[in-house]
Amino acid sequence: MAEANVHMEEQKRVTPFQQFWSSFKKQKVSFAAGAFLLLLFIVAIIGPYIAPYEPNEPDYNQLLSGPSWQHLAGTDDFGRDIFSRILHGARISLAVGLSSVLLGAVVGTVFGVISGYFGKWIDSAIMRVMDVLLAFPGMLLAIGIIAILGPGLVNVVMAVAIFSVPVFARIIRSNTLAIKSTLYVEATQSIGSSHWRTIWKHIFPGTVSTLIVYFTMRIGSAILIAAGLSFLGLGADPSTPEWGAMLSNGRSYLNNAPHVTFFPGLAIFLTVLAFNLLGDGLRDALDPKIRE
């Protein structure tokens, strides 16, 4: 009995963050993905300062040259160093992915909480709009938005954000409905707590863990969509060292210089995979039903 009491006291002293960290460290693959992304964020910050060449510096004596000690990832059709361009492009791709998903998450969370909490005609109106957006394939919806707004990275961010809104709205609505029916929320409402205070103090905090997981996983999809739009010529300017634009520039040289597309493609693949693996690990660590 005494040992059980001691064990319970130890559990009480463990903070939620310590519980999360202890569980997350056990997810070896996800932990490695998180370490890779941390390194990638550092590269995005300091990459332009450590890149061996300027991203648009041509070398007409090294056109389409393969990987070497002088050019670790080779050069493109203008003799520009691909490794340097990838380092510069990390900042652009991550910025587009983060900003678009952040904007989509904020708008989607607001719609999801309002829809799930107030219900009735508000819920029906919001969800029907979300159903219309979800009816379009993601890339097709993004292309349609870009066709209206025009090409450019800022419009790519807007397109990917709009594409992300219905996903977050549906997920957060589901969580809100579950939390709204709990006893402690009903108790706060019975003592006269206002709707907005209930939402801010009780509903929204209960959705944070789910929001973090899907936010993380959605970044990978956003980077992939943004790269696809740039590949189609609807995103970054062709001279910009953005990974999707680099893929588009190199598609004409797949037979005689495959490295021009291989290394930007590898950067996109590893980044998207890392975000998805990190999201899986966060889900397992934050879900009390899965966490040991």
Residue pairs with C-beta under 8 A, 6 or more apart in sequence:
19 291
20 285
20 286
23 284
23 285
23 291
23 292
24 30
24 31
24 34
24 281
24 282
24 285
25 31
26 292
27 280
27 281
27 284
27 285
29 277
29 281
30 277
30 278
30 280
30 281
30 282
30 284
31 281
32 277
33 273
33 274
33 275
33 277
33 278
33 281
34 274
34 278
34 281
36 270
36 274
37 271
37 274
37 275
37 278
40 90
40 94
40 271
40 274
41 94
43 87
43 90
44 90
44 91
44 94
44 95
45 91
47 87
47 88
47 90
47 91
48 87
48 88
48 91
50 87
51 81
51 83
51 84
51 87
51 88
52 81
52 83
52 84
53 80
53 81
53 84
54 84
55 80
55 81
55 84
55 85
55 88
55 89
55 241
56 80
56 239
56 241
57 80
57 81
57 84
58 78
58 79
58 80
59 75
59 79
59 80
59 81
60 78
60 79
61 79
62 70
62 71
62 75
62 79
63 75
63 77
63 78
63 79
64 74
64 75
64 76
64 77
64 253
64 256
64 257
64 260
65 71
65 74
65 75
65 79
66 74
66 257
66 259
67 73
67 74
67 259
68 74
71 81
71 82
71 83
72 83
73 81
73 82
73 83
73 86
73 259
73 263
74 82
74 257
74 259
74 260
74 263
75 81
75 82
76 82
76 85
76 246
76 249
76 250
76 260
77 249
77 250
77 252
77 253
77 257
77 260
82 246
82 259
82 260
82 263
82 264
83 263
84 241
85 241
85 246
85 264
86 241
86 243
86 246
86 263
86 264
86 267
88 241
89 240
89 241
89 242
89 243
89 246
89 264
89 267
90 267
92 153
92 236
92 240
92 241
92 242
92 243
93 223
93 226
93 227
93 242
93 243
93 244
93 267
93 268
93 271
94 223
94 271
96 153
96 156
96 157
96 160
96 222
96 223
96 226
96 242
97 160
97 219
97 220
97 222
97 223
97 226
98 219
99 157
99 161
100 156
100 157
100 158
100 159
100 160
100 161
100 164
100 222
100 226
101 160
101 161
101 164
101 215
101 218
101 219
101 222
102 215
103 157
103 158
103 161
103 164
104 160
104 161
104 162
104 163
104 164
104 165
104 167
104 168
104 218
105 164
105 168
105 211
105 214
105 215
105 218
107 161
107 165
107 168
108 164
108 165
108 166
108 167
108 168
108 169
108 171
108 172
109 168
109 169
109 172
109 204
109 207
109 211
111 126
111 130
111 165
111 169
111 172
111 173
112 168
112 169
112 170
112 171
112 172
112 173
112 174
112 175
112 176
112 207
113 172
113 173
113 176
113 199
113 203
113 204
113 207
114 122
114 126
115 122
115 123
115 126
115 127
115 169
115 173
115 176
116 123
116 172
116 173
116 174
116 175
116 176
116 177
116 180
117 176
117 180
117 195
117 198
117 199
117 203
118 195
123 173
126 169
127 169
127 170
127 173
130 165
130 166
130 169
130 170
131 166
133 141
133 162
133 163
133 165
133 166
134 166
134 167
134 170
136 144
138 163
138 221
138 225
139 225
139 228
139 229
141 159
141 162
141 163
142 156
142 159
142 160
142 162
142 163
142 225
142 228
142 229
143 229
143 232
143 234
145 155
145 158
145 159
145 162
145 163
146 155
146 156
146 159
146 229
146 234
146 235
149 155
149 158
149 159
151 233
151 234
151 235
152 235
152 236
153 235
153 236
153 240
153 242
156 226
156 229
156 230
156 234
156 235
156 236
157 226
159 225
159 229
160 222
160 225
160 226
163 225
164 218
164 222
167 214
167 218
168 211
168 214
168 218
171 210
171 211
171 214
172 207
172 210
172 211
175 206
175 207
175 210
176 203
176 207
179 185
179 202
179 203
179 206
179 207
180 203
184 202
185 198
185 202
185 203
188 197
188 198
188 201
188 202
189 198
193 201
209 286
209 287
210 286
212 282
212 286
213 279
213 282
213 283
213 286
214 279
216 275
216 278
216 279
216 282
217 275
217 276
217 278
217 279
217 280
219 275
220 271
220 272
220 273
220 274
220 275
220 276
220 279
221 272
223 268
223 271
223 272
223 275
224 268
224 272
226 235
226 244
227 235
227 242
227 243
227 244
227 247
227 268
228 244
229 235
229 244
230 236
230 242
230 243
230 244
230 245
230 247
230 248
231 244
231 245
231 247
231 248
231 251
232 248
233 248
235 242
235 244
235 245
236 242
236 244
236 245
237 245
238 245
238 248
238 249
243 264
243 267
243 268
244 264
244 268
246 260
246 261
246 264
247 261
247 264
247 265
247 268
249 260
250 257
250 260
250 261
250 264
251 261
253 260
253 261
254 261
283 290
284 290
284 291
285 291
